[in-house]
């Protein structure tokens, strides 16, 4: 598996902007959000269990998961969120480990919003937190996802608090500046991670 850098941050912090730049440099990025989609694909055992628990209305007409409907339920009800996490987290973890094992770049990135809340943290050698002020998180997410401000606040409240994330960071990327500044930060980190991957061989 080699050297793995974990990238996390609250909703709207710009994790995707950071990971896209690593991908452009030829680095394999394993995305926990994509892994979570793989484990609830139509016809799979996880989706069957979810439909039995929440009801068939949680499915779209084509048999896939209605993620928006499920998100509304689990962010409004802590017990339902915990039930869903107990079902899906072990499956997502296994999918992530499989993808990391298949990675073929000198080092790889695990991008995960729940990196610090789950055992995924044990899969990485270094924790990178992408950080912006909470007001900017809110503004960006409302504009991007067309969600109400109240729903975005619910999602933010369910995520690890910003100060707790920053406490666990080995590296913090301040993503409130320009995209050109972000290019420079990623280029520097790429050099550092290549050196660390080489040293770990």
C-alpha positions in Angstrom: 0.0 0.0 0.0 2.9 2.4 0.6 2.5 5.9 2.0 -1.1 7.1 2.3 -2.1 10.7 3.1 -5.6 11.1 4.5 -7.5 14.2 3.4 -10.5 15.4 5.3 -12.5 18.5 6.1 -16.0 19.7 6.8 -18.7 19.9 4.1 -17.9 22.8 1.8 -14.3 23.1 2.8 -13.0 22.2 -0.7 -11.6 18.7 -0.3 -12.5 17.9 -3.9 -10.6 20.9 -5.2 -7.5 19.6 -3.3 -7.9 16.0 -4.4 -8.4 17.0 -8.0 -5.0 18.7 -8.0 -3.3 15.6 -6.6 -5.0 13.5 -9.4 -3.7 15.9 -12.0 -0.2 15.2 -10.6 -0.8 11.5 -11.3 -1.6 10.5 -7.7 -4.3 7.8 -7.0 -7.1 9.2 -4.9 -9.4 6.8 -3.1 -12.6 8.6 -2.3 -14.6 7.3 0.7 -17.8 8.9 -0.7 -17.4 6.9 -3.9 -16.7 3.7 -1.9 -19.9 4.4 0.1 -21.8 4.5 -3.2 -20.3 1.2 -4.3 -21.5 -0.6 -1.2 -25.1 0.5 -1.6 -25.4 -0.3 -5.3 -28.7 -1.7 -6.5 -29.0 -5.5 -5.9 -26.4 -5.5 -3.1 -27.1 -6.8 0.4 -26.6 -3.4 2.0 -29.3 -1.7 -0.1 -31.7 -4.6 0.6 -31.2 -4.1 4.3 -31.6 -0.3 4.0 -34.9 -0.7 2.1 -36.2 -3.2 4.6 -35.3 -0.9 7.5 -36.4 2.5 6.1 -39.1 1.3 3.7 -39.2 1.0 -0.1 -39.8 4.7 -0.5 -36.1 5.1 0.1 -35.5 3.7 -3.4 -35.7 5.5 -6.7 -37.9 4.1 -9.5 -34.8 2.5 -11.1 -34.0 0.6 -7.8 -31.1 2.8 -6.8 -30.9 4.5 -3.4 -32.5 7.9 -3.1 -29.5 9.4 -1.3 -31.2 12.8 -0.7 -34.2 11.2 1.0 -32.0 9.0 3.2 -29.8 12.0 4.1 -32.8 13.9 5.3 -33.9 11.0 7.6 -30.4 10.3 9.1 -29.4 13.9 9.7 -32.7 14.5 11.5 -32.5 11.4 13.7 -29.3 10.3 15.5 -30.5 6.7 16.1 -31.2 6.2 12.4 -27.8 7.6 11.5 -26.1 5.2 14.0 -28.0 2.3 12.6 -27.0 3.2 9.0 -23.3 3.7 10.1 -23.2 0.3 11.8 -24.4 -1.4 8.6 -22.3 0.5 6.1 -19.0 1.5 7.8 -17.4 -2.0 7.9 -18.4 -2.5 4.2 -17.0 0.9 3.2 -13.8 0.2 5.2 -13.3 -3.1 3.3 -13.9 -1.3 -0.1 -11.4 1.4 0.8 -8.7 -1.1 1.8 -9.2 -3.0 -1.5 -8.9 0.3 -3.5 -5.8 1.4 -1.6 -4.2 -2.0 -2.2 -4.8 -1.6 -5.9 -3.3 1.9 -6.1 -0.3 2.2 -8.4 1.1 5.7 -7.8 4.2 6.4 -5.7 1.9 7.3 -2.8 -1.9 7.6 -2.6 -4.5 9.8 -1.0 -7.6 8.7 1.0 -10.2 11.4 0.8 -12.9 11.0 3.5 -15.3 13.3 5.3 -15.3 10.8 8.2 -11.6 10.1 8.3 -11.2 11.1 12.0 -14.6 9.7 13.2 -14.0 6.2 11.9 -11.3 3.5 11.9 -10.3 4.9 8.5 -7.7 7.0 10.4 -5.7 3.8 11.0 -5.3 3.4 7.2 -3.3 6.7 6.8 0.3 7.8 7.6 -0.6 11.5 7.8 -3.8 13.5 8.3 -4.3 16.6 6.1 -7.3 18.8 7.1 -8.7 21.2 4.5 -10.0 24.1 6.5 -12.1 27.2 5.9 -14.1 29.4 8.4 -17.6 28.0 9.1 -19.4 30.9 7.5 -17.6 30.1 4.2 -18.5 26.4 4.5 -22.1 27.3 4.9 -22.1 29.8 2.0 -20.3 27.4 -0.4 -22.4 24.4 0.4 -25.8 26.2 0.1 -24.6 27.6 -3.3 -23.2 24.2 -4.5 -25.9 21.7 -3.3 -29.0 23.9 -3.5 -29.7 22.8 0.1 -31.4 25.1 2.7 -29.1 26.8 5.2 -30.9 24.8 8.0 -30.1 21.5 6.3 -26.4 22.4 5.8 -26.2 23.5 9.5 -27.6 20.1 10.4 -25.0 18.3 8.4 -22.2 20.5 9.9 -23.5 19.8 13.4 -23.4 16.0 12.7 -19.8 16.3 11.6 -16.8 16.5 13.9 -16.4 20.1 15.3 -13.9 22.2 13.4 -11.6 22.6 16.4 -11.5 18.8 17.0 -10.6 18.3 13.4 -7.8 20.8 13.6 -6.4 19.2 16.8 -5.9 15.9 15.0 -4.3 17.4 11.8 -0.7 16.8 10.9 -1.0 19.4 8.1 -3.7 22.1 7.7 -4.5 23.5 4.2 -6.2 26.9 4.5 -8.6 26.8 1.6 -10.0 30.3 2.0 -7.5 31.8 -0.4 -7.2 31.8 -4.2 -7.1 28.7 -6.4 -3.6 29.7 -7.5 -2.5 29.6 -3.8 -4.1 26.1 -3.5 -2.1 25.0 -6.6 1.2 26.1 -4.8 0.2 24.3 -1.5 -0.6 21.0 -3.3 2.6 21.2 -5.4 4.7 21.6 -2.2 2.8 18.7 -0.4 3.3 16.5 -3.5 7.1 16.9 -3.2 6.9 16.2 0.5 4.8 13.1 0.1 7.0 11.7 -2.7 10.0 12.0 -0.3 8.1 10.4 2.5 6.9 7.6 0.3 10.5 7.0 -0.9 11.8 7.0 2.7 9.1 4.4 3.7 10.0 2.0 0.9 
